[in-house]
């Protein structure tokens, strides 16, 4: 999907101004690890738990973010990727945020999963708030990512005060 999505978001104009991912560390935080196919186009600086199984969704997210392919470059091509995998538990999520933000000094943490879609703050919202402020890391979270119909509510940790929570849009498979 990068062939259309990158152009739709006007990323090439940003690249023309000299901005790319060089010198930036981006943690892709989700369950499991990035698969070998995606790793072939990424610069993976560290993997939290190399023994975890791969996660295809996480792999596609990582490629859209930072693939260095000449034909399908990621939005921030040239960035270093931190493969921040966890086991899906709240404790595993918390440990992984700490690993990415503190131990690996990530500049950005991308989260494309959710824990809770109530209107209340959840423990994971508080976790990302704390680490965003404490380590001054930018945390970006999908607004809702619960298949098959996708959530109409913002899922945690996207309700945190110090999180950039993003929605989705359909580009109708055309940059126009």
C-alpha positions in Angstrom: 0.0 0.0 0.0 3.0 2.3 0.3 3.0 3.0 -3.4 -0.1 5.1 -3.0 -0.1 6.0 0.7 3.3 7.7 0.6 2.3 9.9 -2.3 -1.1 10.6 -0.8 0.5 11.9 2.4 2.8 14.1 0.3 5.9 12.4 1.8 8.1 12.9 -1.4 7.8 16.6 -1.0 9.1 16.3 2.6 12.0 14.1 1.3 12.8 16.8 -1.4 13.3 19.3 1.5 16.0 17.0 3.0 13.9 15.4 5.7 14.0 11.6 6.1 14.6 9.1 8.9 18.4 9.5 9.1 19.5 9.5 12.8 16.0 8.6 14.1 15.2 5.5 16.2 11.6 4.3 15.9 10.3 1.5 18.1 7.6 -0.6 16.5 5.8 -1.8 19.6 3.4 -4.7 19.2 3.1 -8.3 20.0 5.7 -10.6 18.4 8.6 -9.6 16.1 9.1 -8.2 12.6 9.3 -11.0 10.0 12.3 -11.6 7.8 10.7 -10.3 4.7 10.2 -6.8 6.3 13.6 -7.0 7.9 15.2 -7.3 4.5 14.3 -3.6 3.8 14.8 -2.3 7.3 17.7 -1.2 9.4 16.9 -3.0 12.7 19.0 -1.6 15.5 17.8 -3.9 18.3 15.3 -6.6 19.0 13.8 -6.9 22.5 13.1 -10.6 22.4 14.5 -12.5 19.4 12.8 -15.7 20.4 9.2 -14.4 19.8 7.3 -15.5 16.7 6.8 -13.0 13.9 3.7 -10.9 13.5 2.7 -10.0 10.0 0.7 -6.9 10.9 3.7 -5.5 12.9 6.0 -6.3 9.9 3.8 -4.4 7.5 3.6 -1.4 9.9 7.4 -1.4 10.2 7.9 -1.5 6.4 5.4 1.3 5.9 7.3 3.3 8.5 10.9 2.8 7.6 11.5 0.5 4.6 14.7 1.5 2.7 13.6 0.0 -0.6 14.1 2.1 -3.7 10.7 1.0 -5.2 8.6 1.1 -2.0 10.3 3.3 0.5 8.8 3.8 4.0 7.7 7.2 5.2 10.8 7.8 7.2 13.3 5.8 5.1 16.7 5.7 6.7 15.4 5.4 10.3 16.7 2.7 12.6 14.0 0.4 13.8 13.7 -1.1 17.3 11.8 -4.4 17.2 9.8 -3.9 20.4 7.9 -7.1 20.8 5.9 -8.2 23.8 3.6 -11.0 24.9 0.3 -9.1 24.7 0.0 -8.6 28.5 -0.2 -5.3 30.2 3.0 -6.1 32.1 4.7 -7.1 28.8 3.6 -3.9 27.2 4.9 -1.8 30.1 8.2 -3.6 30.1 8.5 -3.0 26.4 7.7 0.7 26.6 10.5 1.0 29.3 12.9 -1.0 27.0 12.2 1.3 24.0 12.1 4.6 25.7 14.7 4.3 28.4 17.1 1.4 27.5 17.1 2.1 23.7 16.5 5.8 23.7 13.8 5.7 21.0 12.9 9.0 19.5 9.4 7.7 18.5 7.4 4.7 19.6 4.7 3.5 17.2 1.9 1.4 18.7 -0.7 -0.2 16.5 -2.7 -2.3 19.0 -5.2 -1.6 21.7 -6.1 -2.9 25.1 -9.4 -1.2 26.1 -12.1 0.7 24.2 -14.0 2.1 27.2 -14.2 5.9 27.8 -12.1 5.6 31.0 -8.3 5.9 31.2 -6.7 2.5 31.3 -3.4 1.6 33.0 -1.7 1.5 29.6 -2.8 5.1 29.0 -1.0 6.1 32.2 2.1 4.1 31.3 2.6 5.9 28.0 1.9 9.2 29.6 4.6 8.7 32.1 7.2 7.5 29.7 6.5 10.1 27.1 7.0 12.8 29.7 9.9 11.1 31.6 12.0 10.2 28.5 10.7 12.9 26.2 9.8 10.3 23.6 7.1 10.9 20.9 4.4 8.1 21.2 2.1 7.6 18.3 -0.9 5.2 18.6 -3.6 4.0 16.2 -7.0 5.3 17.3 -8.7 1.9 17.1 -7.4 -1.3 15.5 -9.9 -4.0 16.5 -10.9 -6.2 13.6 -13.1 -7.1 11.9 -15.2 -3.9 12.0 -12.6 -1.7 13.8 -13.5 0.1 16.9 -15.5 3.3 16.9 -13.9 4.2 20.2 -10.3 5.2 20.8 -8.5 2.3 22.3 -5.9 2.5 25.1 -3.2 3.5 25.2 -4.5 6.1 22.7 -6.4 8.0 25.4 -3.2 9.1 27.2 -2.6 12.9 27.4 0.9 12.7 25.9 0.1 10.5 23.0 -0.5 11.4 19.4 -3.5 9.2 18.4 -4.2 8.9 14.7 -7.2 7.7 12.8 -7.3 6.1 9.4 -8.5 7.2 6.0 -9.1 5.6 2.7 -7.1 7.0 -0.1 -9.3 5.1 -2.6 -6.1 3.4 -3.8 -5.1 6.6 -5.7 -2.9 9.5 -4.8 -5.5 11.9 -6.3 
